[in-house]
């Protein structure tokens, strides 16, 4: 079951104990952190039976990409809010690959997010999870807009 939020669909079904909240364009899901979630570190957010799980970015899964709400961390085995859509600042990224201008794509590579010098295409099969909101050039953090779409990592990442 899905709930209409804004102009798109975000998974939510209270009969399965999922929690979702929205603040304008920002969408958050309540997640169980399987191995902890460090502030400003991107996480893979999957739906597992009756709740969302946040874990490290890995290859060969289909998930949302999100970051813990604000500048907070979530302890291993704990629960907390993870932002999956909307603007986020200071997100950890793969340094050498992150070069791009406002509106360029942010892709999920196997274990990190990287900015690209290509215009955002919105293709979740190519790891497209957001777009830059500030110019970057080989930096360790990104300011981006998360799209809140399910995606899988870029195969070459």
C-alpha positions in Angstrom: 0.0 0.0 0.0 1.3 3.5 -0.8 0.4 6.9 0.4 0.4 9.9 -1.9 2.8 12.6 -0.7 3.2 15.7 -2.9 3.4 14.5 -6.5 4.8 11.0 -6.0 4.4 7.8 -4.0 6.4 7.0 -0.9 5.8 3.6 0.8 3.8 3.7 4.0 1.5 1.1 5.5 0.6 1.5 9.2 -0.5 -2.1 9.4 3.1 -3.1 9.1 4.4 -0.7 11.7 6.2 1.6 9.2 6.6 5.2 10.2 6.9 8.1 7.8 6.9 11.8 8.3 7.1 14.8 6.0 8.3 18.4 6.4 7.7 20.2 3.1 9.8 18.5 0.5 11.7 16.4 3.1 10.5 12.9 3.7 11.8 10.7 6.5 11.2 7.0 7.4 11.8 5.5 10.8 14.5 2.9 10.5 16.2 0.2 12.4 20.0 0.6 12.1 21.5 -2.8 11.7 25.0 -1.7 12.2 24.5 1.9 13.3 24.2 5.0 11.2 26.8 7.8 11.4 25.7 11.4 11.0 25.8 12.7 7.4 26.8 9.2 6.1 24.6 7.8 3.3 22.7 4.6 4.1 20.8 2.0 2.1 17.2 1.9 3.3 15.4 -1.3 2.6 12.0 -2.6 3.6 12.3 -5.9 5.5 9.1 -7.6 6.4 7.5 -5.1 8.8 9.9 -2.2 9.0 12.6 -0.2 7.3 16.3 -1.1 7.9 19.2 1.3 7.4 22.6 -0.2 6.6 25.8 0.7 4.8 25.8 1.2 1.1 26.5 -2.1 -0.7 26.3 -3.5 -4.2 23.4 -5.6 -5.6 20.5 -4.3 -3.6 17.5 -2.1 -4.5 16.9 0.6 -1.9 16.3 4.2 -1.0 19.4 6.2 -0.2 19.1 8.3 2.9 21.0 10.0 5.7 20.2 10.2 9.5 18.0 13.2 10.3 19.8 16.4 11.0 23.4 15.8 12.2 22.4 12.9 14.4 23.7 9.3 14.5 21.7 6.1 15.2 23.3 3.5 17.5 23.7 -0.1 16.2 20.4 -1.9 17.0 18.6 1.4 17.5 15.9 3.2 15.6 15.8 6.7 14.2 14.6 8.9 11.4 16.4 8.7 8.1 15.8 11.3 5.4 15.2 9.8 1.9 13.9 12.9 0.0 14.7 16.6 0.1 17.7 18.9 0.4 20.6 17.6 2.6 24.0 19.4 3.3 27.4 17.9 4.1 26.7 14.3 3.0 29.9 12.1 2.9 31.0 11.3 -0.6 33.7 9.6 -2.6 36.2 12.4 -2.9 38.1 11.8 -6.2 34.9 11.1 -8.3 32.9 14.1 -7.0 33.0 16.9 -9.6 30.0 18.7 -10.8 27.7 21.8 -10.9 24.3 22.6 -9.5 21.8 20.3 -11.1 24.3 17.6 -11.9 23.6 14.0 -10.9 24.6 12.3 -7.6 25.0 8.6 -8.2 25.2 5.7 -5.7 28.3 3.7 -6.4 28.9 0.4 -4.6 29.9 1.9 -1.3 29.6 5.7 -1.6 27.8 8.6 -3.3 29.6 10.5 -6.0 28.8 13.6 -8.0 29.0 13.5 -11.8 29.5 16.2 -14.3 26.4 14.9 -16.2 23.0 16.5 -16.0 20.5 14.6 -13.7 18.8 11.9 -15.7 16.5 10.4 -13.0 17.4 6.8 -13.9 17.4 4.6 -10.7 19.0 1.7 -12.6 22.1 3.8 -13.0 22.3 4.7 -9.4 20.7 8.2 -9.8 19.6 9.1 -6.2 19.8 12.9 -6.3 21.2 16.1 -7.7 23.8 18.6 -6.6 22.5 21.8 -5.0 26.1 23.3 -4.8 29.1 23.0 -7.1 31.8 20.5 -6.1 35.3 19.6 -7.1 37.0 16.6 -5.5 35.6 17.2 -2.1 34.6 14.8 0.7 31.0 16.2 1.2 28.1 17.0 -1.0 25.1 19.3 -0.8 22.4 17.5 -2.6 18.7 17.0 -3.1 17.7 13.3 -2.5 14.9 12.2 -4.8 13.3 9.6 -2.6 13.3 7.0 -5.4 14.2 3.3 -5.1 17.6 2.7 -6.9 20.3 0.2 -7.3 24.1 1.1 -7.3 25.8 2.0 -10.6 27.3 -1.2 -11.9 30.7 0.4 -12.6 30.9 2.1 -9.2 
